[in-house]
Amino acid sequence: MATPYFLDCDTGVDDALAIALLLGRPGVTLTGAGTVSGNTSAGQAARNTLDLLALGGRPDVPVAVGAHHPLDGRFGGGAEVVHGGNGIGGVELPTAGREPEDRDAADLLLELARRHAGELRIVATGPLTNLALALRREPGLTGLVRDVTVMGGAVRVPGNVTGHAEANIANDPAAAAVVLAADWPVTLVPLDVTMRHRFTERDRAVLAAAGTPLTAALAAMLGGYFDFYQPQFGAREVPLHDPLAAGIATGLLTPSEAPLLGLRVGPGGQLVEDPAVAARTRVVFALAADAAPIIRDLIS
């Protein structure tokens, strides 16, 4: 039997790669997706997600628009310089025939958690607002979900929005605090590991040559992503933030260093190792093998 997964995302370029991985990974059934404002608005992320799922042959997967604003404050706009104006590098995808669900992402998650009680696994690749809202509506959610894998945070390395904070956590620190404090197994996939595993132009060429509508779209949207990271890396390379989280959650990638740590969310979304906090968050610092060829070969 395939394992049910729920994806909570802010579909930009790396989320798109994560979607392709979840669709291509044997033994995985993507049962639903919720969207949140981060790389782009929650509404645009839902459109991107629906269109990518249709390109990948899964137009049946329900997608629900989630929180536009964080728990405290307001959405400050997407990361257009990184992900393009529409979140996916300005690439225009064929519009899927399906529209988002009438309910919001938190309610879709709760329904799927009840339907797949004890089995549903969550992969979160954006700010954690929807998960926090779902926990507020149903504190018993922690007993219904098998585990949660989060792409987010910078634990022992610099952040990417401030010197200490990573975007997904910084965009809603209050939600991150709720999710990390909840009584469920959480695996954190932070910048500490994601910045070290990268696609190159060779990987992009393999996707382009694969000849499917989905891989062609991925190859096209990676162009602007390479443009953004080239000055930082001095090469045409991009980090595999969200696909690493999906790969670890599905067992495609094996951590080689992943201790249980006590973490608290500090000012501005900084994650702080705190010995006064129970060591309950599994933090992935290293993988057993280079993730790039493994991910590339799966999705192509």
KOLKEPA-294589 format. One record per residue (C-alpha): residue in three letters; x, y, z; residue number from 1. Coordinates in steps of 0.05 Angstrom, whole numbers. Each point is the difference from the previous one (the first is absolute). Example, Ala and Ser with C-alpha at 12.3 -4.5 7.8 and 13.67 -1.06 7.14 Angstrom:
# KOLKEPA-294589
<rec><r>ala</r><X>246</X><Y>-90</Y><Z>156</Z><k>1</k></rec>
<rec><r>ser</r><X>27</X><Y>69</Y><Z>-13</Z><k>2</k></rec>
This chain:
# KOLKEPA-294589
<rec><r>met</r><X>0</X><Y>0</Y><Z>0</Z><k>1</k></rec>
<rec><r>ala</r><X>25</X><Y>69</Y><Z>-18</Z><k>2</k></rec>
<rec><r>thr</r><X>13</X><Y>49</Y><Z>57</Z><k>3</k></rec>
<rec><r>pro</r><X>-45</X><Y>62</Y><Z>1</Z><k>4</k></rec>
<rec><r>tyr</r><X>34</X><Y>68</Y><Z>0</Z><k>5</k></rec>
<rec><r>phe</r><X>-25</X><Y>71</Y><Z>7</Z><k>6</k></rec>
<rec><r>leu</r><X>41</X><Y>57</Y><Z>-29</Z><k>7</k></rec>
<rec><r>asp</r><X>-4</X><Y>69</Y><Z>30</Z><k>8</k></rec>
<rec><r>cys</r><X>36</X><Y>48</Y><Z>-47</Z><k>9</k></rec>
<rec><r>asp</r><X>11</X><Y>70</Y><Z>-27</Z><k>10</k></rec>
<rec><r>thr</r><X>12</X><Y>-25</Y><Z>-69</Z><k>11</k></rec>
<rec><r>gly</r><X>62</X><Y>32</Y><Z>-28</Z><k>12</k></rec>
<rec><r>val</r><X>54</X><Y>-33</Y><Z>-42</Z><k>13</k></rec>
<rec><r>asp</r><X>27</X><Y>-47</Y><Z>53</Z><k>14</k></rec>
<rec><r>asp</r><X>-70</X><Y>-19</Y><Z>23</Z><k>15</k></rec>
<rec><r>ala</r><X>-13</X><Y>-20</Y><Z>-72</Z><k>16</k></rec>
<rec><r>leu</r><X>59</X><Y>-47</Y><Z>3</Z><k>17</k></rec>
<rec><r>ala</r><X>-28</X><Y>-29</Y><Z>65</Z><k>18</k></rec>
<rec><r>ile</r><X>-67</X><Y>-11</Y><Z>-33</Z><k>19</k></rec>
<rec><r>ala</r><X>33</X><Y>-38</Y><Z>-57</Z><k>20</k></rec>
<rec><r>leu</r><X>38</X><Y>-42</Y><Z>50</Z><k>21</k></rec>
<rec><r>leu</r><X>-63</X><Y>-18</Y><Z>39</Z><k>22</k></rec>
<rec><r>leu</r><X>-36</X><Y>-19</Y><Z>-65</Z><k>23</k></rec>
<rec><r>gly</r><X>58</X><Y>-43</Y><Z>-24</Z><k>24</k></rec>
<rec><r>arg</r><X>19</X><Y>-35</Y><Z>65</Z><k>25</k></rec>
<rec><r>pro</r><X>-25</X><Y>-72</Y><Z>2</Z><k>26</k></rec>
<rec><r>gly</r><X>-42</X><Y>-16</Y><Z>61</Z><k>27</k></rec>
<rec><r>val</r><X>-24</X><Y>71</Y><Z>8</Z><k>28</k></rec>
<rec><r>thr</r><X>-71</X><Y>25</Y><Z>-9</Z><k>29</k></rec>
<rec><r>leu</r><X>-9</X><Y>75</Y><Z>2</Z><k>30</k></rec>
<rec><r>thr</r><X>-69</X><Y>6</Y><Z>30</Z><k>31</k></rec>
<rec><r>gly</r><X>-5</X><Y>76</Y><Z>2</Z><k>32</k></rec>
<rec><r>ala</r><X>37</X><Y>66</Y><Z>2</Z><k>33</k></rec>
<rec><r>gly</r><X>-10</X><Y>65</Y><Z>36</Z><k>34</k></rec>
<rec><r>thr</r><X>32</X><Y>66</Y><Z>-18</Z><k>35</k></rec>
<rec><r>val</r><X>26</X><Y>59</Y><Z>41</Z><k>36</k></rec>
<rec><r>ser</r><X>29</X><Y>67</Y><Z>-17</Z><k>37</k></rec>
<rec><r>gly</r><X>75</X><Y>0</Y><Z>-3</Z><k>38</k></rec>
<rec><r>asn</r><X>37</X><Y>-4</Y><Z>-66</Z><k>39</k></rec>
<rec><r>thr</r><X>-64</X><Y>27</Y><Z>-30</Z><k>40</k></rec>
<rec><r>ser</r><X>-71</X><Y>11</Y><Z>25</Z><k>41</k></rec>
<rec><r>ala</r><X>-41</X><Y>-60</Y><Z>24</Z><k>42</k></rec>
<rec><r>gly</r><X>-48</X><Y>10</Y><Z>-58</Z><k>43</k></rec>
<rec><r>gln</r><X>55</X><Y>1</Y><Z>-53</Z><k>44</k></rec>
<rec><r>ala</r><X>34</X><Y>-59</Y><Z>34</Z><k>45</k></rec>
<rec><r>ala</r><X>-65</X><Y>-40</Y><Z>-6</Z><k>46</k></rec>
<rec><r>arg</r><X>-5</X><Y>16</Y><Z>-74</Z><k>47</k></rec>
<rec><r>asn</r><X>72</X><Y>-22</Y><Z>-10</Z><k>48</k></rec>
<rec><r>thr</r><X>-11</X><Y>-63</Y><Z>39</Z><k>49</k></rec>
<rec><r>leu</r><X>-63</X><Y>-20</Y><Z>-38</Z><k>50</k></rec>
<rec><r>asp</r><X>33</X><Y>12</Y><Z>-67</Z><k>51</k></rec>
<rec><r>leu</r><X>63</X><Y>-39</Y><Z>19</Z><k>52</k></rec>
<rec><r>leu</r><X>-41</X><Y>-58</Y><Z>25</Z><k>53</k></rec>
<rec><r>ala</r><X>-39</X><Y>-2</Y><Z>-65</Z><k>54</k></rec>
<rec><r>leu</r><X>65</X><Y>0</Y><Z>-40</Z><k>55</k></rec>
<rec><r>gly</r><X>24</X><Y>-57</Y><Z>44</Z><k>56</k></rec>
<rec><r>gly</r><X>-62</X><Y>-41</Y><Z>-15</Z><k>57</k></rec>
<rec><r>arg</r><X>-34</X><Y>11</Y><Z>68</Z><k>58</k></rec>
<rec><r>pro</r><X>-56</X><Y>51</Y><Z>-13</Z><k>59</k></rec>
<rec><r>asp</r><X>-42</X><Y>-38</Y><Z>52</Z><k>60</k></rec>
<rec><r>val</r><X>42</X><Y>23</Y><Z>60</Z><k>61</k></rec>
<rec><r>pro</r><X>-41</X><Y>51</Y><Z>41</Z><k>62</k></rec>
<rec><r>val</r><X>35</X><Y>67</Y><Z>11</Z><k>63</k></rec>
<rec><r>ala</r><X>-26</X><Y>50</Y><Z>52</Z><k>64</k></rec>
<rec><r>val</r><X>21</X><Y>73</Y><Z>8</Z><k>65</k></rec>
<rec><r>gly</r><X>25</X><Y>13</Y><Z>70</Z><k>66</k></rec>
<rec><r>ala</r><X>22</X><Y>59</Y><Z>40</Z><k>67</k></rec>
<rec><r>his</r><X>17</X><Y>64</Y><Z>-37</Z><k>68</k></rec>
<rec><r>his</r><X>27</X><Y>35</Y><Z>61</Z><k>69</k></rec>
<rec><r>pro</r><X>43</X><Y>-27</Y><Z>57</Z><k>70</k></rec>
<rec><r>leu</r><X>-30</X><Y>-11</Y><Z>70</Z><k>71</k></rec>
<rec><r>asp</r><X>27</X><Y>68</Y><Z>21</Z><k>72</k></rec>
<rec><r>gly</r><X>7</X><Y>56</Y><Z>-51</Z><k>73</k></rec>
<rec><r>arg</r><X>-10</X><Y>1</Y><Z>-75</Z><k>74</k></rec>
<rec><r>phe</r><X>30</X><Y>-33</Y><Z>-61</Z><k>75</k></rec>
<rec><r>gly</r><X>57</X><Y>43</Y><Z>-25</Z><k>76</k></rec>
<rec><r>gly</r><X>-1</X><Y>-22</Y><Z>-72</Z><k>77</k></rec>
<rec><r>gly</r><X>33</X><Y>-59</Y><Z>-35</Z><k>78</k></rec>
<rec><r>ala</r><X>73</X><Y>-13</Y><Z>-18</Z><k>79</k></rec>
<rec><r>glu</r><X>-7</X><Y>25</Y><Z>-72</Z><k>80</k></rec>
<rec><r>val</r><X>75</X><Y>11</Y><Z>-9</Z><k>81</k></rec>
<rec><r>val</r><X>11</X><Y>-74</Y><Z>16</Z><k>82</k></rec>
<rec><r>his</r><X>-62</X><Y>-35</Y><Z>-28</Z><k>83</k></rec>
<rec><r>gly</r><X>-27</X><Y>49</Y><Z>-51</Z><k>84</k></rec>
<rec><r>gly</r><X>-64</X><Y>39</Y><Z>0</Z><k>85</k></rec>
<rec><r>asn</r><X>-45</X><Y>-62</Y><Z>-1</Z><k>86</k></rec>
<rec><r>gly</r><X>43</X><Y>-42</Y><Z>47</Z><k>87</k></rec>
<rec><r>ile</r><X>24</X><Y>-48</Y><Z>-54</Z><k>88</k></rec>
<rec><r>gly</r><X>50</X><Y>41</Y><Z>-38</Z><k>89</k></rec>
<rec><r>gly</r><X>-50</X><Y>36</Y><Z>-43</Z><k>90</k></rec>
<rec><r>val</r><X>-16</X><Y>-65</Y><Z>-37</Z><k>91</k></rec>
<rec><r>glu</r><X>-73</X><Y>-3</Y><Z>-23</Z><k>92</k></rec>
<rec><r>leu</r><X>-28</X><Y>-70</Y><Z>11</Z><k>93</k></rec>
<rec><r>pro</r><X>-62</X><Y>-28</Y><Z>-35</Z><k>94</k></rec>
<rec><r>thr</r><X>-58</X><Y>15</Y><Z>46</Z><k>95</k></rec>
<rec><r>ala</r><X>-27</X><Y>-62</Y><Z>34</Z><k>96</k></rec>
<rec><r>gly</r><X>-75</X><Y>-13</Y><Z>-5</Z><k>97</k></rec>
<rec><r>arg</r><X>-6</X><Y>-6</Y><Z>76</Z><k>98</k></rec>
<rec><r>glu</r><X>-8</X><Y>58</Y><Z>48</Z><k>99</k></rec>
<rec><r>pro</r><X>20</X><Y>4</Y><Z>73</Z><k>100</k></rec>
<rec><r>glu</r><X>-44</X><Y>-31</Y><Z>53</Z><k>101</k></rec>
<rec><r>asp</r><X>-55</X><Y>41</Y><Z>32</Z><k>102</k></rec>
<rec><r>arg</r><X>30</X><Y>-14</Y><Z>69</Z><k>103</k></rec>
<rec><r>asp</r><X>66</X><Y>27</Y><Z>23</Z><k>104</k></rec>
<rec><r>ala</r><X>65</X><Y>-37</Y><Z>7</Z><k>105</k></rec>
<rec><r>ala</r><X>-6</X><Y>-12</Y><Z>75</Z><k>106</k></rec>
<rec><r>asp</r><X>-68</X><Y>-33</Y><Z>-8</Z><k>107</k></rec>
<rec><r>leu</r><X>24</X><Y>-43</Y><Z>-58</Z><k>108</k></rec>
<rec><r>leu</r><X>59</X><Y>-23</Y><Z>43</Z><k>109</k></rec>
<rec><r>leu</r><X>-47</X><Y>-17</Y><Z>57</Z><k>110</k></rec>
<rec><r>glu</r><X>-46</X><Y>-40</Y><Z>-45</Z><k>111</k></rec>
<rec><r>leu</r><X>57</X><Y>-40</Y><Z>-30</Z><k>112</k></rec>
<rec><r>ala</r><X>31</X><Y>-12</Y><Z>69</Z><k>113</k></rec>
<rec><r>arg</r><X>-65</X><Y>-30</Y><Z>24</Z><k>114</k></rec>
<rec><r>arg</r><X>-8</X><Y>-42</Y><Z>-63</Z><k>115</k></rec>
<rec><r>his</r><X>71</X><Y>-26</Y><Z>6</Z><k>116</k></rec>
<rec><r>ala</r><X>6</X><Y>-1</Y><Z>76</Z><k>117</k></rec>
<rec><r>gly</r><X>69</X><Y>-19</Y><Z>23</Z><k>118</k></rec>
<rec><r>glu</r><X>26</X><Y>-6</Y><Z>-71</Z><k>119</k></rec>
<rec><r>leu</r><X>1</X><Y>70</Y><Z>-30</Z><k>120</k></rec>
<rec><r>arg</r><X>68</X><Y>31</Y><Z>-8</Z><k>121</k></rec>
<rec><r>ile</r><X>7</X><Y>76</Y><Z>-8</Z><k>122</k></rec>
<rec><r>val</r><X>54</X><Y>34</Y><Z>-42</Z><k>123</k></rec>
<rec><r>ala</r><X>2</X><Y>75</Y><Z>13</Z><k>124</k></rec>
<rec><r>thr</r><X>41</X><Y>42</Y><Z>-48</Z><k>125</k></rec>
<rec><r>gly</r><X>-26</X><Y>70</Y><Z>16</Z><k>126</k></rec>
<rec><r>pro</r><X>-17</X><Y>41</Y><Z>61</Z><k>127</k></rec>
<rec><r>leu</r><X>-36</X><Y>-42</Y><Z>52</Z><k>128</k></rec>
<rec><r>thr</r><X>-63</X><Y>41</Y><Z>8</Z><k>129</k></rec>
<rec><r>asn</r><X>-48</X><Y>-53</Y><Z>-26</Z><k>130</k></rec>
<rec><r>leu</r><X>27</X><Y>-53</Y><Z>46</Z><k>131</k></rec>
<rec><r>ala</r><X>-6</X><Y>47</Y><Z>60</Z><k>132</k></rec>
<rec><r>leu</r><X>-72</X><Y>17</Y><Z>-19</Z><k>133</k></rec>
<rec><r>ala</r><X>-17</X><Y>-74</Y><Z>-6</Z><k>134</k></rec>
<rec><r>leu</r><X>29</X><Y>-13</Y><Z>69</Z><k>135</k></rec>
<rec><r>arg</r><X>-41</X><Y>57</Y><Z>29</Z><k>136</k></rec>
<rec><r>arg</r><X>-64</X><Y>-28</Y><Z>-31</Z><k>137</k></rec>
<rec><r>glu</r><X>16</X><Y>-72</Y><Z>21</Z><k>138</k></rec>
<rec><r>pro</r><X>54</X><Y>-10</Y><Z>53</Z><k>139</k></rec>
<rec><r>gly</r><X>-10</X><Y>-75</Y><Z>-10</Z><k>140</k></rec>
<rec><r>leu</r><X>31</X><Y>6</Y><Z>-69</Z><k>141</k></rec>
<rec><r>thr</r><X>67</X><Y>-20</Y><Z>30</Z><k>142</k></rec>
<rec><r>gly</r><X>-29</X><Y>-69</Y><Z>15</Z><k>143</k></rec>
<rec><r>leu</r><X>-27</X><Y>-9</Y><Z>-70</Z><k>144</k></rec>
<rec><r>val</r><X>64</X><Y>17</Y><Z>-39</Z><k>145</k></rec>
<rec><r>arg</r><X>58</X><Y>-49</Y><Z>-6</Z><k>146</k></rec>
<rec><r>asp</r><X>53</X><Y>54</Y><Z>-6</Z><k>147</k></rec>
<rec><r>val</r><X>18</X><Y>68</Y><Z>-28</Z><k>148</k></rec>
<rec><r>thr</r><X>60</X><Y>19</Y><Z>-42</Z><k>149</k></rec>
<rec><r>val</r><X>14</X><Y>75</Y><Z>-5</Z><k>150</k></rec>
<rec><r>met</r><X>47</X><Y>36</Y><Z>-47</Z><k>151</k></rec>
<rec><r>gly</r><X>21</X><Y>60</Y><Z>40</Z><k>152</k></rec>
<rec><r>gly</r><X>47</X><Y>33</Y><Z>48</Z><k>153</k></rec>
<rec><r>ala</r><X>74</X><Y>14</Y><Z>5</Z><k>154</k></rec>
<rec><r>val</r><X>27</X><Y>-34</Y><Z>63</Z><k>155</k></rec>
<rec><r>arg</r><X>76</X><Y>5</Y><Z>-4</Z><k>156</k></rec>
<rec><r>val</r><X>8</X><Y>40</Y><Z>-64</Z><k>157</k></rec>
<rec><r>pro</r><X>-20</X><Y>70</Y><Z>-22</Z><k>158</k></rec>
<rec><r>gly</r><X>-71</X><Y>13</Y><Z>-22</Z><k>159</k></rec>
<rec><r>asn</r><X>-24</X><Y>22</Y><Z>-68</Z><k>160</k></rec>
<rec><r>val</r><X>-45</X><Y>58</Y><Z>19</Z><k>161</k></rec>
<rec><r>thr</r><X>41</X><Y>25</Y><Z>59</Z><k>162</k></rec>
<rec><r>gly</r><X>67</X><Y>-20</Y><Z>29</Z><k>163</k></rec>
<rec><r>his</r><X>-35</X><Y>-52</Y><Z>43</Z><k>164</k></rec>
<rec><r>ala</r><X>-69</X><Y>-16</Y><Z>-29</Z><k>165</k></rec>
<rec><r>glu</r><X>-25</X><Y>-41</Y><Z>-59</Z><k>166</k></rec>
<rec><r>ala</r><X>-60</X><Y>24</Y><Z>-40</Z><k>167</k></rec>
<rec><r>asn</r><X>-52</X><Y>-53</Y><Z>17</Z><k>168</k></rec>
<rec><r>ile</r><X>10</X><Y>8</Y><Z>75</Z><k>169</k></rec>
<rec><r>ala</r><X>10</X><Y>76</Y><Z>-4</Z><k>170</k></rec>
<rec><r>asn</r><X>-64</X><Y>10</Y><Z>-39</Z><k>171</k></rec>
<rec><r>asp</r><X>-41</X><Y>-28</Y><Z>58</Z><k>172</k></rec>
<rec><r>pro</r><X>41</X><Y>-10</Y><Z>63</Z><k>173</k></rec>
<rec><r>ala</r><X>-63</X><Y>-8</Y><Z>43</Z><k>174</k></rec>
<rec><r>ala</r><X>-25</X><Y>-58</Y><Z>-43</Z><k>175</k></rec>
<rec><r>ala</r><X>69</X><Y>-32</Y><Z>2</Z><k>176</k></rec>
<rec><r>ala</r><X>-1</X><Y>3</Y><Z>75</Z><k>177</k></rec>
<rec><r>val</r><X>-68</X><Y>-34</Y><Z>3</Z><k>178</k></rec>
<rec><r>val</r><X>21</X><Y>-56</Y><Z>-48</Z><k>179</k></rec>
<rec><r>leu</r><X>67</X><Y>-14</Y><Z>35</Z><k>180</k></rec>
<rec><r>ala</r><X>-33</X><Y>-2</Y><Z>68</Z><k>181</k></rec>
<rec><r>ala</r><X>-55</X><Y>-48</Y><Z>-21</Z><k>182</k></rec>
<rec><r>asp</r><X>3</X><Y>-73</Y><Z>23</Z><k>183</k></rec>
<rec><r>trp</r><X>15</X><Y>-33</Y><Z>-67</Z><k>184</k></rec>
<rec><r>pro</r><X>64</X><Y>-24</Y><Z>-33</Z><k>185</k></rec>
<rec><r>val</r><X>32</X><Y>57</Y><Z>-39</Z><k>186</k></rec>
<rec><r>thr</r><X>60</X><Y>-5</Y><Z>-46</Z><k>187</k></rec>
<rec><r>leu</r><X>31</X><Y>67</Y><Z>-18</Z><k>188</k></rec>
<rec><r>val</r><X>38</X><Y>7</Y><Z>-65</Z><k>189</k></rec>
<rec><r>pro</r><X>37</X><Y>67</Y><Z>8</Z><k>190</k></rec>
<rec><r>leu</r><X>47</X><Y>41</Y><Z>-42</Z><k>191</k></rec>
<rec><r>asp</r><X>56</X><Y>-36</Y><Z>36</Z><k>192</k></rec>
<rec><r>val</r><X>-10</X><Y>-59</Y><Z>-48</Z><k>193</k></rec>
<rec><r>thr</r><X>-41</X><Y>29</Y><Z>-58</Z><k>194</k></rec>
<rec><r>met</r><X>53</X><Y>51</Y><Z>-21</Z><k>195</k></rec>
<rec><r>arg</r><X>50</X><Y>-55</Y><Z>-10</Z><k>196</k></rec>
<rec><r>his</r><X>-41</X><Y>-41</Y><Z>-50</Z><k>197</k></rec>
<rec><r>arg</r><X>-9</X><Y>34</Y><Z>-67</Z><k>198</k></rec>
<rec><r>phe</r><X>-23</X><Y>-9</Y><Z>-71</Z><k>199</k></rec>
<rec><r>thr</r><X>46</X><Y>24</Y><Z>-55</Z><k>200</k></rec>
<rec><r>glu</r><X>-14</X><Y>17</Y><Z>-72</Z><k>201</k></rec>
<rec><r>arg</r><X>16</X><Y>-72</Y><Z>-17</Z><k>202</k></rec>
<rec><r>asp</r><X>-58</X><Y>-23</Y><Z>44</Z><k>203</k></rec>
<rec><r>arg</r><X>-45</X><Y>51</Y><Z>-33</Z><k>204</k></rec>
<rec><r>ala</r><X>20</X><Y>-27</Y><Z>-69</Z><k>205</k></rec>
<rec><r>val</r><X>-18</X><Y>-70</Y><Z>22</Z><k>206</k></rec>
<rec><r>leu</r><X>-70</X><Y>24</Y><Z>20</Z><k>207</k></rec>
<rec><r>ala</r><X>-8</X><Y>37</Y><Z>-66</Z><k>208</k></rec>
<rec><r>ala</r><X>19</X><Y>-62</Y><Z>-39</Z><k>209</k></rec>
<rec><r>ala</r><X>-47</X><Y>-45</Y><Z>38</Z><k>210</k></rec>
<rec><r>gly</r><X>-56</X><Y>22</Y><Z>-46</Z><k>211</k></rec>
<rec><r>thr</r><X>-60</X><Y>2</Y><Z>46</Z><k>212</k></rec>
<rec><r>pro</r><X>-44</X><Y>62</Y><Z>9</Z><k>213</k></rec>
<rec><r>leu</r><X>18</X><Y>3</Y><Z>74</Z><k>214</k></rec>
<rec><r>thr</r><X>76</X><Y>-6</Y><Z>-9</Z><k>215</k></rec>
<rec><r>ala</r><X>-1</X><Y>51</Y><Z>-56</Z><k>216</k></rec>
<rec><r>ala</r><X>-37</X><Y>49</Y><Z>45</Z><k>217</k></rec>
<rec><r>leu</r><X>49</X><Y>-13</Y><Z>57</Z><k>218</k></rec>
<rec><r>ala</r><X>60</X><Y>12</Y><Z>-45</Z><k>219</k></rec>
<rec><r>ala</r><X>-30</X><Y>65</Y><Z>-25</Z><k>220</k></rec>
<rec><r>met</r><X>-15</X><Y>28</Y><Z>69</Z><k>221</k></rec>
<rec><r>leu</r><X>69</X><Y>-17</Y><Z>26</Z><k>222</k></rec>
<rec><r>gly</r><X>31</X><Y>52</Y><Z>-46</Z><k>223</k></rec>
<rec><r>gly</r><X>-16</X><Y>60</Y><Z>43</Z><k>224</k></rec>
<rec><r>tyr</r><X>17</X><Y>-40</Y><Z>63</Z><k>225</k></rec>
<rec><r>phe</r><X>70</X><Y>-11</Y><Z>-28</Z><k>226</k></rec>
<rec><r>asp</r><X>5</X><Y>74</Y><Z>-17</Z><k>227</k></rec>
<rec><r>phe</r><X>-15</X><Y>19</Y><Z>73</Z><k>228</k></rec>
<rec><r>tyr</r><X>50</X><Y>-48</Y><Z>32</Z><k>229</k></rec>
<rec><r>gln</r><X>57</X><Y>8</Y><Z>-49</Z><k>230</k></rec>
<rec><r>pro</r><X>30</X><Y>62</Y><Z>33</Z><k>231</k></rec>
<rec><r>gln</r><X>-4</X><Y>-33</Y><Z>68</Z><k>232</k></rec>
<rec><r>phe</r><X>32</X><Y>-67</Y><Z>-21</Z><k>233</k></rec>
<rec><r>gly</r><X>44</X><Y>25</Y><Z>-56</Z><k>234</k></rec>
<rec><r>ala</r><X>-29</X><Y>-55</Y><Z>-44</Z><k>235</k></rec>
<rec><r>arg</r><X>-66</X><Y>-20</Y><Z>-32</Z><k>236</k></rec>
<rec><r>glu</r><X>-25</X><Y>-40</Y><Z>60</Z><k>237</k></rec>
<rec><r>val</r><X>-63</X><Y>1</Y><Z>42</Z><k>238</k></rec>
<rec><r>pro</r><X>-13</X><Y>-30</Y><Z>69</Z><k>239</k></rec>
<rec><r>leu</r><X>-51</X><Y>-55</Y><Z>6</Z><k>240</k></rec>
<rec><r>his</r><X>-39</X><Y>26</Y><Z>60</Z><k>241</k></rec>
<rec><r>asp</r><X>-69</X><Y>-29</Y><Z>-7</Z><k>242</k></rec>
<rec><r>pro</r><X>17</X><Y>-64</Y><Z>-39</Z><k>243</k></rec>
<rec><r>leu</r><X>47</X><Y>-20</Y><Z>56</Z><k>244</k></rec>
<rec><r>ala</r><X>-58</X><Y>4</Y><Z>49</Z><k>245</k></rec>
<rec><r>ala</r><X>-44</X><Y>-42</Y><Z>-46</Z><k>246</k></rec>
<rec><r>gly</r><X>57</X><Y>-49</Y><Z>-13</Z><k>247</k></rec>
<rec><r>ile</r><X>14</X><Y>-10</Y><Z>74</Z><k>248</k></rec>
<rec><r>ala</r><X>-74</X><Y>-7</Y><Z>18</Z><k>249</k></rec>
<rec><r>thr</r><X>-10</X><Y>-54</Y><Z>-53</Z><k>250</k></rec>
<rec><r>gly</r><X>64</X><Y>-38</Y><Z>15</Z><k>251</k></rec>
<rec><r>leu</r><X>32</X><Y>17</Y><Z>-66</Z><k>252</k></rec>
<rec><r>leu</r><X>57</X><Y>35</Y><Z>37</Z><k>253</k></rec>
<rec><r>thr</r><X>33</X><Y>-27</Y><Z>63</Z><k>254</k></rec>
<rec><r>pro</r><X>26</X><Y>47</Y><Z>54</Z><k>255</k></rec>
<rec><r>ser</r><X>69</X><Y>-15</Y><Z>27</Z><k>256</k></rec>
<rec><r>glu</r><X>-2</X><Y>52</Y><Z>55</Z><k>257</k></rec>
<rec><r>ala</r><X>-68</X><Y>16</Y><Z>31</Z><k>258</k></rec>
<rec><r>pro</r><X>1</X><Y>10</Y><Z>76</Z><k>259</k></rec>
<rec><r>leu</r><X>-60</X><Y>15</Y><Z>43</Z><k>260</k></rec>
<rec><r>leu</r><X>6</X><Y>72</Y><Z>24</Z><k>261</k></rec>
<rec><r>gly</r><X>-39</X><Y>48</Y><Z>44</Z><k>262</k></rec>
<rec><r>leu</r><X>-16</X><Y>60</Y><Z>-42</Z><k>263</k></rec>
<rec><r>arg</r><X>-36</X><Y>65</Y><Z>14</Z><k>264</k></rec>
<rec><r>val</r><X>-21</X><Y>54</Y><Z>-48</Z><k>265</k></rec>
<rec><r>gly</r><X>35</X><Y>65</Y><Z>17</Z><k>266</k></rec>
<rec><r>pro</r><X>-10</X><Y>71</Y><Z>-25</Z><k>267</k></rec>
<rec><r>gly</r><X>-10</X><Y>7</Y><Z>-74</Z><k>268</k></rec>
<rec><r>gly</r><X>-6</X><Y>-75</Y><Z>-10</Z><k>269</k></rec>
<rec><r>gln</r><X>69</X><Y>-19</Y><Z>23</Z><k>270</k></rec>
<rec><r>leu</r><X>4</X><Y>-73</Y><Z>23</Z><k>271</k></rec>
<rec><r>val</r><X>39</X><Y>-7</Y><Z>64</Z><k>272</k></rec>
<rec><r>glu</r><X>27</X><Y>-64</Y><Z>30</Z><k>273</k></rec>
<rec><r>asp</r><X>-24</X><Y>2</Y><Z>72</Z><k>274</k></rec>
<rec><r>pro</r><X>18</X><Y>-53</Y><Z>52</Z><k>275</k></rec>
<rec><r>ala</r><X>-61</X><Y>22</Y><Z>40</Z><k>276</k></rec>
<rec><r>val</r><X>-45</X><Y>-24</Y><Z>-57</Z><k>277</k></rec>
<rec><r>ala</r><X>-15</X><Y>-74</Y><Z>-6</Z><k>278</k></rec>
<rec><r>ala</r><X>41</X><Y>-32</Y><Z>-55</Z><k>279</k></rec>
<rec><r>arg</r><X>-57</X><Y>-21</Y><Z>-46</Z><k>280</k></rec>
<rec><r>thr</r><X>16</X><Y>29</Y><Z>-69</Z><k>281</k></rec>
<rec><r>arg</r><X>42</X><Y>-43</Y><Z>-46</Z><k>282</k></rec>
<rec><r>val</r><X>46</X><Y>48</Y><Z>-37</Z><k>283</k></rec>
<rec><r>val</r><X>33</X><Y>-24</Y><Z>-64</Z><k>284</k></rec>
<rec><r>phe</r><X>71</X><Y>27</Y><Z>-7</Z><k>285</k></rec>
<rec><r>ala</r><X>28</X><Y>-49</Y><Z>-51</Z><k>286</k></rec>
<rec><r>leu</r><X>-21</X><Y>-53</Y><Z>-50</Z><k>287</k></rec>
<rec><r>ala</r><X>32</X><Y>-67</Y><Z>-16</Z><k>288</k></rec>
<rec><r>ala</r><X>8</X><Y>16</Y><Z>-74</Z><k>289</k></rec>
<rec><r>asp</r><X>-3</X><Y>58</Y><Z>-49</Z><k>290</k></rec>
<rec><r>ala</r><X>-74</X><Y>15</Y><Z>-8</Z><k>291</k></rec>
<rec><r>ala</r><X>2</X><Y>34</Y><Z>-68</Z><k>292</k></rec>
<rec><r>pro</r><X>9</X><Y>-61</Y><Z>-45</Z><k>293</k></rec>
<rec><r>ile</r><X>-50</X><Y>-41</Y><Z>41</Z><k>294</k></rec>
<rec><r>ile</r><X>-54</X><Y>54</Y><Z>-6</Z><k>295</k></rec>
<rec><r>arg</r><X>16</X><Y>15</Y><Z>-73</Z><k>296</k></rec>
<rec><r>asp</r><X>-4</X><Y>-73</Y><Z>-21</Z><k>297</k></rec>
<rec><r>leu</r><X>-66</X><Y>-10</Y><Z>37</Z><k>298</k></rec>
<rec><r>ile</r><X>-37</X><Y>60</Y><Z>-29</Z><k>299</k></rec>
<rec><r>ser</r><X>28</X><Y>-8</Y><Z>-71</Z><k>300</k></rec>
